[in-house]
């Protein structure tokens, strides 16, 4: 029992003994951390701005085409409603089916255009992501950085840890613009 109490007392004393600063510095000397703010890069990089501009232009074009199709459908529906009293039930049912088939075709067109737009955007974003990975890897090797964290995943980071502006400058220099593939093809 005395041995147990002696052992507990010794452990208690050791837990309050300060750790040698040189030991902790040696352990942490091999780790260099950096912080990158992905949101700033997404917002401010020239290539991402280029993607937003091009996708917006394609979206506007598609929206105009879809509005034209919708207007044609509205007119067709109004004409069908006007002819309802003039046509026999069988002829009206046939015309109604034709109209509904046109509606389904336009709905498919809208879905296809949206998918194509999303695909073109994802391809362009992937190209930028590849270049961004190369840049971040090069910076980490140049500065001997062991760990890079996203700013939105950290609570506190001092300015010297930030590499966002350096990454942004290199990305803009390497890829000032990008061509988004035409989603209508």
VOPAGU-2260 file (C-alpha; in pm, 1 decimal, decimal comma):
REM VOPAGU-2260
SITE   aa  ch    i         X         Y         Z
SITE  UNK   A    0       0,0       0,0       0,0
SITE  UNK   A    1     288,9     232,9      86,9
SITE  UNK   A    2     446,9     159,9    -251,8
SITE  UNK   A    3     123,8     253,7    -428,8
SITE  UNK   A    4      97,0     584,5    -242,4
SITE  UNK   A    5     464,1     659,7    -314,3
SITE  UNK   A    6     411,1     584,5    -682,1
SITE  UNK   A    7     103,1     810,1    -696,6
SITE  UNK   A    8     288,4    1091,8    -521,9
SITE  UNK   A    9     578,5    1061,6    -765,2
SITE  UNK   A   10     340,1    1069,9   -1062,8
SITE  UNK   A   11     169,8    1376,5    -917,0
SITE  UNK   A   12     500,7    1559,3    -883,0
SITE  UNK   A   13     601,8    1469,7   -1235,4
SITE  UNK   A   14     275,0    1600,4   -1375,8
SITE  UNK   A   15     347,4    1945,8   -1228,5
SITE  UNK   A   16     709,3    1954,5   -1343,9
SITE  UNK   A   17     753,1    2201,0   -1635,4
SITE  UNK   A   18     852,8    2047,4   -1966,3
SITE  UNK   A   19    1187,9    2157,8   -2097,3
SITE  UNK   A   20    1129,6    2421,9   -2370,2
SITE  UNK   A   21    1410,7    2284,2   -2583,1
SITE  UNK   A   22    1237,8    1947,6   -2604,1
SITE  UNK   A   23     909,1    2101,5   -2725,4
SITE  UNK   A   24    1089,6    2324,3   -2974,1
SITE  UNK   A   25    1272,2    2026,8   -3118,5
SITE  UNK   A   26     944,3    1840,5   -3158,2
SITE  UNK   A   27     769,9    2130,1   -3328,5
SITE  UNK   A   28    1068,5    2253,6   -3530,1
SITE  UNK   A   29     994,4    2001,0   -3804,8
SITE  UNK   A   30     635,3    2119,2   -3853,3
SITE  UNK   A   31     557,6    2434,9   -4046,2
SITE  UNK   A   32     192,2    2524,9   -4091,3
SITE  UNK   A   33      26,5    2753,8   -4344,8
SITE  UNK   A   34    -329,3    2874,3   -4394,2
SITE  UNK   A   35    -508,5    2920,0   -4725,8
SITE  UNK   A   36    -842,2    3096,5   -4770,1
SITE  UNK   A   37   -1013,1    2906,6   -5049,8
SITE  UNK   A   38   -1313,2    3142,9   -5044,9
SITE  UNK   A   39   -1088,6    3439,6   -5131,6
SITE  UNK   A   40    -933,6    3244,1   -5417,7
SITE  UNK   A   41   -1275,8    3139,2   -5549,7
SITE  UNK   A   42   -1394,7    3498,8   -5529,0
SITE  UNK   A   43   -1089,1    3688,9   -5653,7
SITE  UNK   A   44    -896,0    3464,9   -5894,6
SITE  UNK   A   45    -912,5    3579,3   -6256,1
SITE  UNK   A   46    -979,8    3226,2   -6384,0
SITE  UNK   A   47   -1279,3    3179,9   -6153,8
SITE  UNK   A   48   -1412,6    3520,2   -6259,0
SITE  UNK   A   49   -1372,4    3410,6   -6620,8
SITE  UNK   A   50   -1573,4    3094,3   -6554,9
SITE  UNK   A   51   -1853,1    3290,2   -6387,7
SITE  UNK   A   52   -1869,4    3535,5   -6677,4
SITE  UNK   A   53   -1876,7    3264,1   -6946,8
SITE  UNK   A   54   -2126,2    3042,9   -6763,7
SITE  UNK   A   55   -2346,2    3348,6   -6710,1
SITE  UNK   A   56   -2340,1    3423,9   -7082,9
SITE  UNK   A   57   -2427,9    3062,9   -7171,0
SITE  UNK   A   58   -2703,2    3064,3   -6908,5
SITE  UNK   A   59   -2851,2    3385,3   -7053,9
SITE  UNK   A   60   -2847,0    3235,7   -7404,0
SITE  UNK   A   61   -3014,9    2918,0   -7282,2
SITE  UNK   A   62   -3270,2    3116,1   -7084,1
SITE  UNK   A   63   -3364,2    3317,0   -7394,2
SITE  UNK   A   64   -3403,2    2999,1   -7598,8
SITE  UNK   A   65   -3614,6    2838,6   -7327,5
SITE  UNK   A   66   -3834,9    3146,6   -7297,6
SITE  UNK   A   67   -3896,7    3130,6   -7672,9
SITE  UNK   A   68   -3995,4    2763,5   -7640,7
SITE  UNK   A   69   -4219,9    2838,8   -7342,5
SITE  UNK   A   70   -4391,7    3120,1   -7532,4
SITE  UNK   A   71   -4454,7    2883,1   -7822,9
SITE  UNK   A   72   -4603,9    2632,0   -7578,5
SITE  UNK   A   73   -4825,9    2899,5   -7420,2
SITE  UNK   A   74   -4959,4    3000,6   -7758,8
SITE  UNK   A   75   -5012,6    2636,9   -7851,8
SITE  UNK   A   76   -5202,8    2577,5   -7526,2
SITE  UNK   A   77   -5421,2    2883,2   -7585,7
SITE  UNK   A   78   -5492,7    2771,4   -7941,9
SITE  UNK   A   79   -5576,2    2421,6   -7819,0
SITE  UNK   A   80   -5812,0    2564,8   -7556,9
SITE  UNK   A   81   -5979,0    2779,3   -7823,7
SITE  UNK   A   82   -6024,8    2477,2   -8052,6
SITE  UNK   A   83   -6165,7    2257,7   -7778,0
SITE  UNK   A   84   -6526,8    2349,3   -7855,9
SITE  UNK   A   85   -6468,0    2331,1   -8232,0
SITE  UNK   A   86   -6304,3    1987,2   -8252,1
SITE  UNK   A   87   -6448,3    1645,2   -8190,5
SITE  UNK   A   88   -6340,7    1470,9   -7869,6
SITE  UNK   A   89   -6112,8    1229,5   -8056,4
SITE  UNK   A   90   -5936,6    1498,4   -8260,8
SITE  UNK   A   91   -5900,6    1717,0   -7950,2
SITE  UNK   A   92   -5751,5    1425,9   -7751,9
SITE  UNK   A   93   -5501,9    1363,8   -8032,0
SITE  UNK   A   94   -5402,8    1731,7   -8047,4
SITE  UNK   A   95   -5375,4    1737,3   -7666,7
SITE  UNK   A   96   -5136,6    1440,0   -7674,7
SITE  UNK   A   97   -4925,0    1612,8   -7939,0
SITE  UNK   A   98   -4911,1    1924,3   -7723,3
SITE  UNK   A   99   -4816,1    1724,7   -7413,7
SITE  UNK   A  100   -4538,6    1555,3   -7610,9
SITE  UNK   A  101   -4403,9    1900,7   -7702,9
SITE  UNK   A  102   -4412,4    2000,2   -7334,4
SITE  UNK   A  103   -4215,8    1688,9   -7239,7
SITE  UNK   A  104   -3962,8    1763,2   -7515,1
SITE  UNK   A  105   -3910,3    2117,0   -7385,8
SITE  UNK   A  106   -3874,0    1989,6   -7028,3
SITE  UNK   A  107   -3608,3    1744,0   -7144,2
SITE  UNK   A  108   -3434,2    2022,6   -7332,8
SITE  UNK   A  109   -3425,9    2235,6   -7017,0
SITE  UNK   A  110   -3285,9    1948,3   -6812,7
SITE  UNK   A  111   -3026,2    1865,2   -7077,8
SITE  UNK   A  112   -2913,9    2227,2   -7102,4
SITE  UNK   A  113   -2876,4    2251,1   -6724,8
SITE  UNK   A  114   -2676,9    1927,3   -6713,7
SITE  UNK   A  115   -2453,1    2044,6   -6998,8
SITE  UNK   A  116   -2398,8    2379,4   -6827,0
SITE  UNK   A  117   -2311,4    2208,5   -6497,7
SITE  UNK   A  118   -2076,1    1969,3   -6677,9
SITE  UNK   A  119   -1894,1    2251,8   -6859,3
SITE  UNK   A  120   -1856,7    2443,3   -6534,8
SITE  UNK   A  121   -1729,8    2136,8   -6348,8
SITE  UNK   A  122   -1471,9    2065,9   -6622,1
SITE  UNK   A  123   -1339,1    2421,8   -6608,1
SITE  UNK   A  124   -1330,9    2416,0   -6227,5
SITE  UNK   A  125   -1142,4    2085,9   -6242,2
SITE  UNK   A  126    -878,7    2238,8   -6469,1
SITE  UNK   A  127    -827,7    2524,9   -6225,2
SITE  UNK   A  128    -819,1    2283,5   -5931,5
SITE  UNK   A  129    -539,2    2088,3   -6101,1
SITE  UNK   A  130    -332,2    2405,2   -6150,7
SITE  UNK   A  131    -411,8    2518,4   -5796,5
SITE  UNK   A  132    -287,6    2186,6   -5656,5
SITE  UNK   A  133      40,5    2223,0   -5847,2
SITE  UNK   A  134      85,3    2578,8   -5716,1
SITE  UNK   A  135       9,6    2487,9   -5354,0
SITE  UNK   A  136     242,1    2187,7   -5372,3
SITE  UNK   A  137     522,9    2403,4   -5514,3
SITE  UNK   A  138     477,5    2663,0   -5239,1
SITE  UNK   A  139     478,0    2395,3   -4970,4
SITE  UNK   A  140     804,7    2255,0   -5106,5
SITE  UNK   A  141     966,7    2598,9   -5144,2
SITE  UNK   A  142     878,5    2704,9   -4790,6
SITE  UNK   A  143     911,7    2360,9   -4627,3
SITE  UNK   A  144     548,3    2366,6   -4518,0
SITE  UNK   A  145     436,9    2041,6   -4358,3
SITE  UNK   A  146      68,7    2120,6   -4318,3
SITE  UNK   A  147    -168,7    2352,7   -4503,9
SITE  UNK   A  148    -509,1    2416,1   -4352,6
SITE  UNK   A  149    -813,1    2588,0   -4494,3
SITE  UNK   A  150    -893,1    2912,6   -4318,0
SITE  UNK   A  151   -1256,9    2811,6   -4269,5
SITE  UNK   A  152   -1134,4    2510,0   -4071,7
SITE  UNK   A  153    -922,6    2711,7   -3829,8
SITE  UNK   A  154   -1017,6    2921,4   -3532,5
SITE  UNK   A  155    -719,1    3153,2   -3520,6
SITE  UNK   A  156    -436,5    3213,8   -3764,8
SITE  UNK   A  157    -182,8    3493,6   -3765,3
SITE  UNK   A  158     -97,7    3680,0   -4084,3
SITE  UNK   A  159     248,4    3522,1   -4130,9
SITE  UNK   A  160      80,7    3182,8   -4171,4
SITE  UNK   A  161    -133,1    3303,3   -4463,1
SITE  UNK   A  162     -31,5    3192,4   -4813,1
SITE  UNK   A  163    -357,4    3294,0   -4983,2
SITE  UNK   A  164    -221,7    3603,8   -5158,7
SITE  UNK   A  165      83,9    3418,2   -5285,3
SITE  UNK   A  166    -133,3    3138,4   -5423,3
SITE  UNK   A  167    -371,0    3392,6   -5579,7
SITE  UNK   A  168     -84,8    3580,2   -5748,8
SITE  UNK   A  169      61,0    3261,6   -5892,7
SITE  UNK   A  170    -276,7    3132,2   -6007,8
SITE  UNK   A  171    -355,3    3460,7   -6183,3
SITE  UNK   A  172     -11,6    3457,3   -6348,4
SITE  UNK   A  173     -36,0    3095,3   -6460,0
SITE  UNK   A  174    -403,9    3093,6   -6555,9
SITE  UNK   A  175    -548,0    3443,6   -6605,1
SITE  UNK   A  176    -841,0    3306,0   -6801,9
SITE  UNK   A  177    -991,9    2975,6   -6900,9
SITE  UNK   A  178   -1212,7    2873,4   -7189,8
SITE  UNK   A  179   -1531,1    2701,9   -7074,9
SITE  UNK   A  180   -1641,2    2436,4   -7322,0
SITE  UNK   A  181   -1961,1    2522,7   -7507,4
SITE  UNK   A  182   -2241,4    2341,0   -7324,5
SITE  UNK   A  183   -2470,8    2348,5   -7627,9
SITE  UNK   A  184   -2245,5    2102,9   -7812,7
